[in-house]
Amino acid sequence: MGAGAAGRSIAYLAARAGYRTILEDLSGRLIAAAVEEIRANALAEGQEVRALLARVEPETVIHAAAGQADLIIEAAPDDFETKTEVYTLLDRAAPPHCVFAATTSEVPISEIASLTYRAPQVVAMRFADPIVHAKRLEILGGAETSEETLEAARQVGIRMGKLVVMLGR
């Protein structure tokens, strides 16, 4: 969720790892630039561009983006008002099993989890900058985050090629 600098980098990592990747931008204004940056990253790393881009699906409707998701990595602006709006919408749109991963380091993950009806399925995935090239990914659970959610986030991070550091709760 989010096609700004962080969101497009995370979308690239997900597509590179072989995941079907829906890149959401509510306004639609950032989609073209995001797809072009994903293409440039693929070329720079010698990836098969056509196959990688085939896994990236731009979307401007949050319900369509979240409706079939197993994992949503949210990279919206880092303020509580925006997070409240985004997670309220996501909680309604995503399937019950879907895990929510916030990239925030500003808003405590337990506060984000409290915005949903799925606190055990909310985790923080903090990517080091620059997201595409830095190896470190910190995983942090909230007070109610389940072990299954932490492990799912860890496995995604490993598949993305990251050195995953589990920070606990």
Chimera marker file (.cmm) of the C-alpha trace (Angstrom):
<marker_set name="trace">
<marker id="1" x="0.000" y="0.000" z="0.000" r="1" g="1" b="0" radius="0.5"/>
<marker id="2" x="1.565" y="3.224" z="-1.193" r="1" g="1" b="0" radius="0.5"/>
<marker id="3" x="3.552" y="3.920" z="-4.351" r="1" g="1" b="0" radius="0.5"/>
<marker id="4" x="5.965" y="6.501" z="-2.968" r="1" g="1" b="0" radius="0.5"/>
<marker id="5" x="9.692" y="5.854" z="-2.605" r="1" g="1" b="0" radius="0.5"/>
<marker id="6" x="9.319" y="3.183" z="0.095" r="1" g="1" b="0" radius="0.5"/>
<marker id="7" x="6.265" y="1.500" z="-1.409" r="1" g="1" b="0" radius="0.5"/>
<marker id="8" x="7.719" y="1.159" z="-4.890" r="1" g="1" b="0" radius="0.5"/>
<marker id="9" x="10.987" y="-0.238" z="-3.496" r="1" g="1" b="0" radius="0.5"/>
<marker id="10" x="9.104" y="-2.805" z="-1.419" r="1" g="1" b="0" radius="0.5"/>
<marker id="11" x="6.938" y="-3.691" z="-4.433" r="1" g="1" b="0" radius="0.5"/>
<marker id="12" x="10.104" y="-4.291" z="-6.448" r="1" g="1" b="0" radius="0.5"/>
<marker id="13" x="11.510" y="-6.587" z="-3.742" r="1" g="1" b="0" radius="0.5"/>
<marker id="14" x="8.236" y="-8.520" z="-3.556" r="1" g="1" b="0" radius="0.5"/>
<marker id="15" x="8.011" y="-8.957" z="-7.336" r="1" g="1" b="0" radius="0.5"/>
<marker id="16" x="11.699" y="-9.897" z="-7.524" r="1" g="1" b="0" radius="0.5"/>
<marker id="17" x="11.039" y="-12.552" z="-4.861" r="1" g="1" b="0" radius="0.5"/>
<marker id="18" x="8.337" y="-14.024" z="-7.104" r="1" g="1" b="0" radius="0.5"/>
<marker id="19" x="5.258" y="-12.723" z="-5.311" r="1" g="1" b="0" radius="0.5"/>
<marker id="20" x="2.188" y="-11.455" z="-7.128" r="1" g="1" b="0" radius="0.5"/>
<marker id="21" x="2.413" y="-7.798" z="-6.154" r="1" g="1" b="0" radius="0.5"/>
<marker id="22" x="-0.402" y="-5.271" z="-6.174" r="1" g="1" b="0" radius="0.5"/>
<marker id="23" x="1.009" y="-1.734" z="-6.026" r="1" g="1" b="0" radius="0.5"/>
<marker id="24" x="-1.672" y="0.562" z="-4.632" r="1" g="1" b="0" radius="0.5"/>
<marker id="25" x="-1.805" y="4.355" z="-4.950" r="1" g="1" b="0" radius="0.5"/>
<marker id="26" x="-5.162" y="5.961" z="-4.145" r="1" g="1" b="0" radius="0.5"/>
<marker id="27" x="-4.568" y="9.037" z="-6.285" r="1" g="1" b="0" radius="0.5"/>
<marker id="28" x="-3.035" y="7.123" z="-9.175" r="1" g="1" b="0" radius="0.5"/>
<marker id="29" x="-0.507" y="9.940" z="-9.666" r="1" g="1" b="0" radius="0.5"/>
<marker id="30" x="2.501" y="7.891" z="-8.522" r="1" g="1" b="0" radius="0.5"/>
<marker id="31" x="1.817" y="4.650" z="-10.388" r="1" g="1" b="0" radius="0.5"/>
<marker id="32" x="3.596" y="5.444" z="-13.674" r="1" g="1" b="0" radius="0.5"/>
<marker id="33" x="6.735" y="6.708" z="-11.915" r="1" g="1" b="0" radius="0.5"/>
<marker id="34" x="6.670" y="3.725" z="-9.544" r="1" g="1" b="0" radius="0.5"/>
<marker id="35" x="6.445" y="1.196" z="-12.375" r="1" g="1" b="0" radius="0.5"/>
<marker id="36" x="9.256" y="2.982" z="-14.232" r="1" g="1" b="0" radius="0.5"/>
<marker id="37" x="11.469" y="2.856" z="-11.112" r="1" g="1" b="0" radius="0.5"/>
<marker id="38" x="10.681" y="-0.843" z="-10.660" r="1" g="1" b="0" radius="0.5"/>
<marker id="39" x="11.681" y="-1.388" z="-14.306" r="1" g="1" b="0" radius="0.5"/>
<marker id="40" x="14.933" y="0.557" z="-13.755" r="1" g="1" b="0" radius="0.5"/>
<marker id="41" x="15.765" y="-1.476" z="-10.635" r="1" g="1" b="0" radius="0.5"/>
<marker id="42" x="15.149" y="-4.707" z="-12.529" r="1" g="1" b="0" radius="0.5"/>
<marker id="43" x="17.414" y="-3.617" z="-15.379" r="1" g="1" b="0" radius="0.5"/>
<marker id="44" x="20.146" y="-2.453" z="-12.976" r="1" g="1" b="0" radius="0.5"/>
<marker id="45" x="20.117" y="-5.807" z="-11.177" r="1" g="1" b="0" radius="0.5"/>
<marker id="46" x="19.975" y="-7.893" z="-14.363" r="1" g="1" b="0" radius="0.5"/>
<marker id="47" x="16.498" y="-9.233" z="-13.627" r="1" g="1" b="0" radius="0.5"/>
<marker id="48" x="14.176" y="-10.488" z="-16.364" r="1" g="1" b="0" radius="0.5"/>
<marker id="49" x="12.179" y="-7.272" z="-16.679" r="1" g="1" b="0" radius="0.5"/>
<marker id="50" x="9.100" y="-8.581" z="-18.518" r="1" g="1" b="0" radius="0.5"/>
<marker id="51" x="8.514" y="-11.430" z="-16.046" r="1" g="1" b="0" radius="0.5"/>
<marker id="52" x="9.100" y="-9.194" z="-13.037" r="1" g="1" b="0" radius="0.5"/>
<marker id="53" x="6.767" y="-6.466" z="-14.304" r="1" g="1" b="0" radius="0.5"/>
<marker id="54" x="4.121" y="-9.086" z="-15.074" r="1" g="1" b="0" radius="0.5"/>
<marker id="55" x="3.954" y="-9.736" z="-11.308" r="1" g="1" b="0" radius="0.5"/>
<marker id="56" x="3.302" y="-6.021" z="-10.539" r="1" g="1" b="0" radius="0.5"/>
<marker id="57" x="-0.338" y="-4.983" z="-10.768" r="1" g="1" b="0" radius="0.5"/>
<marker id="58" x="-1.059" y="-1.253" z="-10.320" r="1" g="1" b="0" radius="0.5"/>
<marker id="59" x="-4.283" y="-0.456" z="-8.459" r="1" g="1" b="0" radius="0.5"/>
<marker id="60" x="-6.033" y="2.736" z="-7.337" r="1" g="1" b="0" radius="0.5"/>
<marker id="61" x="-8.974" y="1.208" z="-5.450" r="1" g="1" b="0" radius="0.5"/>
<marker id="62" x="-8.069" y="0.082" z="-1.946" r="1" g="1" b="0" radius="0.5"/>
<marker id="63" x="-10.796" y="-2.593" z="-1.773" r="1" g="1" b="0" radius="0.5"/>
<marker id="64" x="-9.599" y="-4.127" z="-5.037" r="1" g="1" b="0" radius="0.5"/>
<marker id="65" x="-5.967" y="-4.003" z="-3.888" r="1" g="1" b="0" radius="0.5"/>
<marker id="66" x="-6.615" y="-5.569" z="-0.493" r="1" g="1" b="0" radius="0.5"/>
<marker id="67" x="-9.474" y="-7.935" z="-1.341" r="1" g="1" b="0" radius="0.5"/>
<marker id="68" x="-7.352" y="-11.000" z="-2.159" r="1" g="1" b="0" radius="0.5"/>
<marker id="69" x="-4.223" y="-10.212" z="-0.157" r="1" g="1" b="0" radius="0.5"/>
<marker id="70" x="-2.428" y="-12.607" z="2.133" r="1" g="1" b="0" radius="0.5"/>
<marker id="71" x="0.011" y="-9.904" z="3.278" r="1" g="1" b="0" radius="0.5"/>
<marker id="72" x="-0.281" y="-6.148" z="3.000" r="1" g="1" b="0" radius="0.5"/>
<marker id="73" x="2.892" y="-4.128" z="3.500" r="1" g="1" b="0" radius="0.5"/>
<marker id="74" x="1.778" y="-0.581" z="4.188" r="1" g="1" b="0" radius="0.5"/>
<marker id="75" x="4.084" y="2.292" z="3.264" r="1" g="1" b="0" radius="0.5"/>
<marker id="76" x="1.761" y="5.269" z="3.720" r="1" g="1" b="0" radius="0.5"/>
<marker id="77" x="2.904" y="8.578" z="5.256" r="1" g="1" b="0" radius="0.5"/>
<marker id="78" x="4.108" y="8.147" z="8.819" r="1" g="1" b="0" radius="0.5"/>
<marker id="79" x="1.502" y="10.033" z="10.824" r="1" g="1" b="0" radius="0.5"/>
<marker id="80" x="-1.201" y="8.594" z="13.052" r="1" g="1" b="0" radius="0.5"/>
<marker id="81" x="-4.097" y="10.276" z="11.234" r="1" g="1" b="0" radius="0.5"/>
<marker id="82" x="-3.102" y="8.719" z="7.911" r="1" g="1" b="0" radius="0.5"/>
<marker id="83" x="-2.442" y="5.341" z="9.552" r="1" g="1" b="0" radius="0.5"/>
<marker id="84" x="-5.899" y="5.459" z="11.174" r="1" g="1" b="0" radius="0.5"/>
<marker id="85" x="-7.572" y="6.073" z="7.832" r="1" g="1" b="0" radius="0.5"/>
<marker id="86" x="-5.542" y="3.440" z="5.993" r="1" g="1" b="0" radius="0.5"/>
<marker id="87" x="-5.938" y="0.668" z="8.572" r="1" g="1" b="0" radius="0.5"/>
<marker id="88" x="-9.653" y="1.305" z="9.012" r="1" g="1" b="0" radius="0.5"/>
<marker id="89" x="-10.105" y="0.848" z="5.252" r="1" g="1" b="0" radius="0.5"/>
<marker id="90" x="-7.747" y="-2.149" z="5.076" r="1" g="1" b="0" radius="0.5"/>
<marker id="91" x="-9.424" y="-3.941" z="7.961" r="1" g="1" b="0" radius="0.5"/>
<marker id="92" x="-12.741" y="-3.810" z="6.085" r="1" g="1" b="0" radius="0.5"/>
<marker id="93" x="-11.292" y="-4.713" z="2.680" r="1" g="1" b="0" radius="0.5"/>
<marker id="94" x="-8.775" y="-7.476" z="3.437" r="1" g="1" b="0" radius="0.5"/>
<marker id="95" x="-9.712" y="-11.123" z="3.966" r="1" g="1" b="0" radius="0.5"/>
<marker id="96" x="-9.780" y="-12.275" z="7.597" r="1" g="1" b="0" radius="0.5"/>
<marker id="97" x="-6.514" y="-14.247" z="7.272" r="1" g="1" b="0" radius="0.5"/>
<marker id="98" x="-4.529" y="-11.308" z="5.849" r="1" g="1" b="0" radius="0.5"/>
<marker id="99" x="-1.455" y="-10.092" z="7.744" r="1" g="1" b="0" radius="0.5"/>
<marker id="100" x="-0.795" y="-6.349" z="7.968" r="1" g="1" b="0" radius="0.5"/>
<marker id="101" x="2.819" y="-5.166" z="8.029" r="1" g="1" b="0" radius="0.5"/>
<marker id="102" x="3.539" y="-1.532" z="8.838" r="1" g="1" b="0" radius="0.5"/>
<marker id="103" x="6.828" y="0.044" z="7.797" r="1" g="1" b="0" radius="0.5"/>
<marker id="104" x="6.584" y="2.749" z="10.445" r="1" g="1" b="0" radius="0.5"/>
<marker id="105" x="9.197" y="3.505" z="13.044" r="1" g="1" b="0" radius="0.5"/>
<marker id="106" x="7.213" y="6.485" z="14.368" r="1" g="1" b="0" radius="0.5"/>
<marker id="107" x="3.891" y="4.937" z="15.392" r="1" g="1" b="0" radius="0.5"/>
<marker id="108" x="4.063" y="2.015" z="17.875" r="1" g="1" b="0" radius="0.5"/>
<marker id="109" x="2.916" y="-1.224" z="16.286" r="1" g="1" b="0" radius="0.5"/>
<marker id="110" x="0.476" y="-1.915" z="19.139" r="1" g="1" b="0" radius="0.5"/>
<marker id="111" x="-1.253" y="1.400" z="18.358" r="1" g="1" b="0" radius="0.5"/>
<marker id="112" x="-1.579" y="0.394" z="14.713" r="1" g="1" b="0" radius="0.5"/>
<marker id="113" x="-2.868" y="-3.045" z="15.728" r="1" g="1" b="0" radius="0.5"/>
<marker id="114" x="-5.505" y="-1.367" z="17.917" r="1" g="1" b="0" radius="0.5"/>
<marker id="115" x="-6.952" y="0.250" z="14.771" r="1" g="1" b="0" radius="0.5"/>
<marker id="116" x="-7.928" y="-3.210" z="13.479" r="1" g="1" b="0" radius="0.5"/>
<marker id="117" x="-9.930" y="-6.245" z="14.501" r="1" g="1" b="0" radius="0.5"/>
<marker id="118" x="-6.889" y="-8.438" z="13.836" r="1" g="1" b="0" radius="0.5"/>
<marker id="119" x="-4.215" y="-7.353" z="16.331" r="1" g="1" b="0" radius="0.5"/>
<marker id="120" x="-2.559" y="-10.818" z="16.295" r="1" g="1" b="0" radius="0.5"/>
<marker id="121" x="-1.950" y="-10.357" z="12.558" r="1" g="1" b="0" radius="0.5"/>
<marker id="122" x="-0.244" y="-6.951" z="12.714" r="1" g="1" b="0" radius="0.5"/>
<marker id="123" x="3.538" y="-6.637" z="12.602" r="1" g="1" b="0" radius="0.5"/>
<marker id="124" x="6.187" y="-4.036" z="11.807" r="1" g="1" b="0" radius="0.5"/>
<marker id="125" x="8.589" y="-4.640" z="8.918" r="1" g="1" b="0" radius="0.5"/>
<marker id="126" x="11.232" y="-1.911" z="9.072" r="1" g="1" b="0" radius="0.5"/>
<marker id="127" x="13.362" y="-1.907" z="5.929" r="1" g="1" b="0" radius="0.5"/>
<marker id="128" x="16.792" y="-0.256" z="6.128" r="1" g="1" b="0" radius="0.5"/>
<marker id="129" x="17.542" y="2.483" z="3.574" r="1" g="1" b="0" radius="0.5"/>
<marker id="130" x="18.093" y="2.289" z="0.717" r="1" g="1" b="0" radius="0.5"/>
<marker id="131" x="15.350" y="-0.326" z="0.744" r="1" g="1" b="0" radius="0.5"/>
<marker id="132" x="16.331" y="-2.138" z="-2.447" r="1" g="1" b="0" radius="0.5"/>
<marker id="133" x="20.050" y="-2.473" z="-1.641" r="1" g="1" b="0" radius="0.5"/>
<marker id="134" x="20.334" y="-2.473" z="2.157" r="1" g="1" b="0" radius="0.5"/>
<marker id="135" x="20.289" y="-5.952" z="3.637" r="1" g="1" b="0" radius="0.5"/>
<marker id="136" x="18.734" y="-5.331" z="7.067" r="1" g="1" b="0" radius="0.5"/>
<marker id="137" x="15.037" y="-5.835" z="7.794" r="1" g="1" b="0" radius="0.5"/>
<marker id="138" x="13.770" y="-5.498" z="11.348" r="1" g="1" b="0" radius="0.5"/>
<marker id="139" x="10.638" y="-7.386" z="12.374" r="1" g="1" b="0" radius="0.5"/>
<marker id="140" x="8.804" y="-6.184" z="15.462" r="1" g="1" b="0" radius="0.5"/>
<marker id="141" x="5.560" y="-7.471" z="16.919" r="1" g="1" b="0" radius="0.5"/>
<marker id="142" x="3.021" y="-5.664" z="19.021" r="1" g="1" b="0" radius="0.5"/>
<marker id="143" x="1.701" y="-6.857" z="22.368" r="1" g="1" b="0" radius="0.5"/>
<marker id="144" x="-0.789" y="-9.184" z="20.649" r="1" g="1" b="0" radius="0.5"/>
<marker id="145" x="1.154" y="-10.191" z="17.521" r="1" g="1" b="0" radius="0.5"/>
<marker id="146" x="1.104" y="-13.959" z="17.107" r="1" g="1" b="0" radius="0.5"/>
<marker id="147" x="4.152" y="-16.144" z="16.558" r="1" g="1" b="0" radius="0.5"/>
<marker id="148" x="2.653" y="-17.232" z="13.222" r="1" g="1" b="0" radius="0.5"/>
<marker id="149" x="2.513" y="-13.599" z="12.065" r="1" g="1" b="0" radius="0.5"/>
<marker id="150" x="6.108" y="-12.959" z="13.126" r="1" g="1" b="0" radius="0.5"/>
<marker id="151" x="7.244" y="-16.098" z="11.300" r="1" g="1" b="0" radius="0.5"/>
<marker id="152" x="5.294" y="-15.192" z="8.149" r="1" g="1" b="0" radius="0.5"/>
<marker id="153" x="6.939" y="-11.749" z="8.074" r="1" g="1" b="0" radius="0.5"/>
<marker id="154" x="10.346" y="-13.336" z="8.657" r="1" g="1" b="0" radius="0.5"/>
<marker id="155" x="9.865" y="-15.764" z="5.767" r="1" g="1" b="0" radius="0.5"/>
<marker id="156" x="8.812" y="-12.957" z="3.405" r="1" g="1" b="0" radius="0.5"/>
<marker id="157" x="11.865" y="-10.934" z="4.419" r="1" g="1" b="0" radius="0.5"/>
<marker id="158" x="14.183" y="-13.875" z="3.772" r="1" g="1" b="0" radius="0.5"/>
<marker id="159" x="12.598" y="-14.510" z="0.382" r="1" g="1" b="0" radius="0.5"/>
<marker id="160" x="13.157" y="-10.810" z="-0.419" r="1" g="1" b="0" radius="0.5"/>
<marker id="161" x="16.857" y="-11.373" z="0.221" r="1" g="1" b="0" radius="0.5"/>
<marker id="162" x="17.028" y="-9.503" z="3.506" r="1" g="1" b="0" radius="0.5"/>
<marker id="163" x="18.986" y="-10.206" z="6.660" r="1" g="1" b="0" radius="0.5"/>
<marker id="164" x="16.044" y="-10.439" z="9.042" r="1" g="1" b="0" radius="0.5"/>
<marker id="165" x="16.503" y="-9.240" z="12.607" r="1" g="1" b="0" radius="0.5"/>
<marker id="166" x="13.704" y="-10.203" z="14.981" r="1" g="1" b="0" radius="0.5"/>
<marker id="167" x="13.260" y="-7.488" z="17.604" r="1" g="1" b="0" radius="0.5"/>
<marker id="168" x="10.536" y="-9.238" z="19.594" r="1" g="1" b="0" radius="0.5"/>
<marker id="169" x="7.581" y="-7.271" z="20.944" r="1" g="1" b="0" radius="0.5"/>
<link id1="1" id2="2" r="1" g="1" b="0" radius="0.2"/>
<link id1="2" id2="3" r="1" g="1" b="0" radius="0.2"/>
<link id1="3" id2="4" r="1" g="1" b="0" radius="0.2"/>
<link id1="4" id2="5" r="1" g="1" b="0" radius="0.2"/>
<link id1="5" id2="6" r="1" g="1" b="0" radius="0.2"/>
<link id1="6" id2="7" r="1" g="1" b="0" radius="0.2"/>
<link id1="7" id2="8" r="1" g="1" b="0" radius="0.2"/>
<link id1="8" id2="9" r="1" g="1" b="0" radius="0.2"/>
<link id1="9" id2="10" r="1" g="1" b="0" radius="0.2"/>
<link id1="10" id2="11" r="1" g="1" b="0" radius="0.2"/>
<link id1="11" id2="12" r="1" g="1" b="0" radius="0.2"/>
<link id1="12" id2="13" r="1" g="1" b="0" radius="0.2"/>
<link id1="13" id2="14" r="1" g="1" b="0" radius="0.2"/>
<link id1="14" id2="15" r="1" g="1" b="0" radius="0.2"/>
<link id1="15" id2="16" r="1" g="1" b="0" radius="0.2"/>
<link id1="16" id2="17" r="1" g="1" b="0" radius="0.2"/>
<link id1="17" id2="18" r="1" g="1" b="0" radius="0.2"/>
<link id1="18" id2="19" r="1" g="1" b="0" radius="0.2"/>
<link id1="19" id2="20" r="1" g="1" b="0" radius="0.2"/>
<link id1="20" id2="21" r="1" g="1" b="0" radius="0.2"/>
<link id1="21" id2="22" r="1" g="1" b="0" radius="0.2"/>
<link id1="22" id2="23" r="1" g="1" b="0" radius="0.2"/>
<link id1="23" id2="24" r="1" g="1" b="0" radius="0.2"/>
<link id1="24" id2="25" r="1" g="1" b="0" radius="0.2"/>
<link id1="25" id2="26" r="1" g="1" b="0" radius="0.2"/>
<link id1="26" id2="27" r="1" g="1" b="0" radius="0.2"/>
<link id1="27" id2="28" r="1" g="1" b="0" radius="0.2"/>
<link id1="28" id2="29" r="1" g="1" b="0" radius="0.2"/>
<link id1="29" id2="30" r="1" g="1" b="0" radius="0.2"/>
<link id1="30" id2="31" r="1" g="1" b="0" radius="0.2"/>
<link id1="31" id2="32" r="1" g="1" b="0" radius="0.2"/>
<link id1="32" id2="33" r="1" g="1" b="0" radius="0.2"/>
<link id1="33" id2="34" r="1" g="1" b="0" radius="0.2"/>
<link id1="34" id2="35" r="1" g="1" b="0" radius="0.2"/>
<link id1="35" id2="36" r="1" g="1" b="0" radius="0.2"/>
<link id1="36" id2="37" r="1" g="1" b="0" radius="0.2"/>
<link id1="37" id2="38" r="1" g="1" b="0" radius="0.2"/>
<link id1="38" id2="39" r="1" g="1" b="0" radius="0.2"/>
<link id1="39" id2="40" r="1" g="1" b="0" radius="0.2"/>
<link id1="40" id2="41" r="1" g="1" b="0" radius="0.2"/>
<link id1="41" id2="42" r="1" g="1" b="0" radius="0.2"/>
<link id1="42" id2="43" r="1" g="1" b="0" radius="0.2"/>
<link id1="43" id2="44" r="1" g="1" b="0" radius="0.2"/>
<link id1="44" id2="45" r="1" g="1" b="0" radius="0.2"/>
<link id1="45" id2="46" r="1" g="1" b="0" radius="0.2"/>
<link id1="46" id2="47" r="1" g="1" b="0" radius="0.2"/>
<link id1="47" id2="48" r="1" g="1" b="0" radius="0.2"/>
<link id1="48" id2="49" r="1" g="1" b="0" radius="0.2"/>
<link id1="49" id2="50" r="1" g="1" b="0" radius="0.2"/>
<link id1="50" id2="51" r="1" g="1" b="0" radius="0.2"/>
<link id1="51" id2="52" r="1" g="1" b="0" radius="0.2"/>
<link id1="52" id2="53" r="1" g="1" b="0" radius="0.2"/>
<link id1="53" id2="54" r="1" g="1" b="0" radius="0.2"/>
<link id1="54" id2="55" r="1" g="1" b="0" radius="0.2"/>
<link id1="55" id2="56" r="1" g="1" b="0" radius="0.2"/>
<link id1="56" id2="57" r="1" g="1" b="0" radius="0.2"/>
<link id1="57" id2="58" r="1" g="1" b="0" radius="0.2"/>
<link id1="58" id2="59" r="1" g="1" b="0" radius="0.2"/>
<link id1="59" id2="60" r="1" g="1" b="0" radius="0.2"/>
<link id1="60" id2="61" r="1" g="1" b="0" radius="0.2"/>
<link id1="61" id2="62" r="1" g="1" b="0" radius="0.2"/>
<link id1="62" id2="63" r="1" g="1" b="0" radius="0.2"/>
<link id1="63" id2="64" r="1" g="1" b="0" radius="0.2"/>
<link id1="64" id2="65" r="1" g="1" b="0" radius="0.2"/>
<link id1="65" id2="66" r="1" g="1" b="0" radius="0.2"/>
<link id1="66" id2="67" r="1" g="1" b="0" radius="0.2"/>
<link id1="67" id2="68" r="1" g="1" b="0" radius="0.2"/>
<link id1="68" id2="69" r="1" g="1" b="0" radius="0.2"/>
<link id1="69" id2="70" r="1" g="1" b="0" radius="0.2"/>
<link id1="70" id2="71" r="1" g="1" b="0" radius="0.2"/>
<link id1="71" id2="72" r="1" g="1" b="0" radius="0.2"/>
<link id1="72" id2="73" r="1" g="1" b="0" radius="0.2"/>
<link id1="73" id2="74" r="1" g="1" b="0" radius="0.2"/>
<link id1="74" id2="75" r="1" g="1" b="0" radius="0.2"/>
<link id1="75" id2="76" r="1" g="1" b="0" radius="0.2"/>
<link id1="76" id2="77" r="1" g="1" b="0" radius="0.2"/>
<link id1="77" id2="78" r="1" g="1" b="0" radius="0.2"/>
<link id1="78" id2="79" r="1" g="1" b="0" radius="0.2"/>
<link id1="79" id2="80" r="1" g="1" b="0" radius="0.2"/>
<link id1="80" id2="81" r="1" g="1" b="0" radius="0.2"/>
<link id1="81" id2="82" r="1" g="1" b="0" radius="0.2"/>
<link id1="82" id2="83" r="1" g="1" b="0" radius="0.2"/>
<link id1="83" id2="84" r="1" g="1" b="0" radius="0.2"/>
<link id1="84" id2="85" r="1" g="1" b="0" radius="0.2"/>
<link id1="85" id2="86" r="1" g="1" b="0" radius="0.2"/>
<link id1="86" id2="87" r="1" g="1" b="0" radius="0.2"/>
<link id1="87" id2="88" r="1" g="1" b="0" radius="0.2"/>
<link id1="88" id2="89" r="1" g="1" b="0" radius="0.2"/>
<link id1="89" id2="90" r="1" g="1" b="0" radius="0.2"/>
<link id1="90" id2="91" r="1" g="1" b="0" radius="0.2"/>
<link id1="91" id2="92" r="1" g="1" b="0" radius="0.2"/>
<link id1="92" id2="93" r="1" g="1" b="0" radius="0.2"/>
<link id1="93" id2="94" r="1" g="1" b="0" radius="0.2"/>
<link id1="94" id2="95" r="1" g="1" b="0" radius="0.2"/>
<link id1="95" id2="96" r="1" g="1" b="0" radius="0.2"/>
<link id1="96" id2="97" r="1" g="1" b="0" radius="0.2"/>
<link id1="97" id2="98" r="1" g="1" b="0" radius="0.2"/>
<link id1="98" id2="99" r="1" g="1" b="0" radius="0.2"/>
<link id1="99" id2="100" r="1" g="1" b="0" radius="0.2"/>
<link id1="100" id2="101" r="1" g="1" b="0" radius="0.2"/>
<link id1="101" id2="102" r="1" g="1" b="0" radius="0.2"/>
<link id1="102" id2="103" r="1" g="1" b="0" radius="0.2"/>
<link id1="103" id2="104" r="1" g="1" b="0" radius="0.2"/>
<link id1="104" id2="105" r="1" g="1" b="0" radius="0.2"/>
<link id1="105" id2="106" r="1" g="1" b="0" radius="0.2"/>
<link id1="106" id2="107" r="1" g="1" b="0" radius="0.2"/>
<link id1="107" id2="108" r="1" g="1" b="0" radius="0.2"/>
<link id1="108" id2="109" r="1" g="1" b="0" radius="0.2"/>
<link id1="109" id2="110" r="1" g="1" b="0" radius="0.2"/>
<link id1="110" id2="111" r="1" g="1" b="0" radius="0.2"/>
<link id1="111" id2="112" r="1" g="1" b="0" radius="0.2"/>
<link id1="112" id2="113" r="1" g="1" b="0" radius="0.2"/>
<link id1="113" id2="114" r="1" g="1" b="0" radius="0.2"/>
<link id1="114" id2="115" r="1" g="1" b="0" radius="0.2"/>
<link id1="115" id2="116" r="1" g="1" b="0" radius="0.2"/>
<link id1="116" id2="117" r="1" g="1" b="0" radius="0.2"/>
<link id1="117" id2="118" r="1" g="1" b="0" radius="0.2"/>
<link id1="118" id2="119" r="1" g="1" b="0" radius="0.2"/>
<link id1="119" id2="120" r="1" g="1" b="0" radius="0.2"/>
<link id1="120" id2="121" r="1" g="1" b="0" radius="0.2"/>
<link id1="121" id2="122" r="1" g="1" b="0" radius="0.2"/>
<link id1="122" id2="123" r="1" g="1" b="0" radius="0.2"/>
<link id1="123" id2="124" r="1" g="1" b="0" radius="0.2"/>
<link id1="124" id2="125" r="1" g="1" b="0" radius="0.2"/>
<link id1="125" id2="126" r="1" g="1" b="0" radius="0.2"/>
<link id1="126" id2="127" r="1" g="1" b="0" radius="0.2"/>
<link id1="127" id2="128" r="1" g="1" b="0" radius="0.2"/>
<link id1="128" id2="129" r="1" g="1" b="0" radius="0.2"/>
<link id1="129" id2="130" r="1" g="1" b="0" radius="0.2"/>
<link id1="130" id2="131" r="1" g="1" b="0" radius="0.2"/>
<link id1="131" id2="132" r="1" g="1" b="0" radius="0.2"/>
<link id1="132" id2="133" r="1" g="1" b="0" radius="0.2"/>
<link id1="133" id2="134" r="1" g="1" b="0" radius="0.2"/>
<link id1="134" id2="135" r="1" g="1" b="0" radius="0.2"/>
<link id1="135" id2="136" r="1" g="1" b="0" radius="0.2"/>
<link id1="136" id2="137" r="1" g="1" b="0" radius="0.2"/>
<link id1="137" id2="138" r="1" g="1" b="0" radius="0.2"/>
<link id1="138" id2="139" r="1" g="1" b="0" radius="0.2"/>
<link id1="139" id2="140" r="1" g="1" b="0" radius="0.2"/>
<link id1="140" id2="141" r="1" g="1" b="0" radius="0.2"/>
<link id1="141" id2="142" r="1" g="1" b="0" radius="0.2"/>
<link id1="142" id2="143" r="1" g="1" b="0" radius="0.2"/>
<link id1="143" id2="144" r="1" g="1" b="0" radius="0.2"/>
<link id1="144" id2="145" r="1" g="1" b="0" radius="0.2"/>
<link id1="145" id2="146" r="1" g="1" b="0" radius="0.2"/>
<link id1="146" id2="147" r="1" g="1" b="0" radius="0.2"/>
<link id1="147" id2="148" r="1" g="1" b="0" radius="0.2"/>
<link id1="148" id2="149" r="1" g="1" b="0" radius="0.2"/>
<link id1="149" id2="150" r="1" g="1" b="0" radius="0.2"/>
<link id1="150" id2="151" r="1" g="1" b="0" radius="0.2"/>
<link id1="151" id2="152" r="1" g="1" b="0" radius="0.2"/>
<link id1="152" id2="153" r="1" g="1" b="0" radius="0.2"/>
<link id1="153" id2="154" r="1" g="1" b="0" radius="0.2"/>
<link id1="154" id2="155" r="1" g="1" b="0" radius="0.2"/>
<link id1="155" id2="156" r="1" g="1" b="0" radius="0.2"/>
<link id1="156" id2="157" r="1" g="1" b="0" radius="0.2"/>
<link id1="157" id2="158" r="1" g="1" b="0" radius="0.2"/>
<link id1="158" id2="159" r="1" g="1" b="0" radius="0.2"/>
<link id1="159" id2="160" r="1" g="1" b="0" radius="0.2"/>
<link id1="160" id2="161" r="1" g="1" b="0" radius="0.2"/>
<link id1="161" id2="162" r="1" g="1" b="0" radius="0.2"/>
<link id1="162" id2="163" r="1" g="1" b="0" radius="0.2"/>
<link id1="163" id2="164" r="1" g="1" b="0" radius="0.2"/>
<link id1="164" id2="165" r="1" g="1" b="0" radius="0.2"/>
<link id1="165" id2="166" r="1" g="1" b="0" radius="0.2"/>
<link id1="166" id2="167" r="1" g="1" b="0" radius="0.2"/>
<link id1="167" id2="168" r="1" g="1" b="0" radius="0.2"/>
<link id1="168" id2="169" r="1" g="1" b="0" radius="0.2"/>
</marker_set>
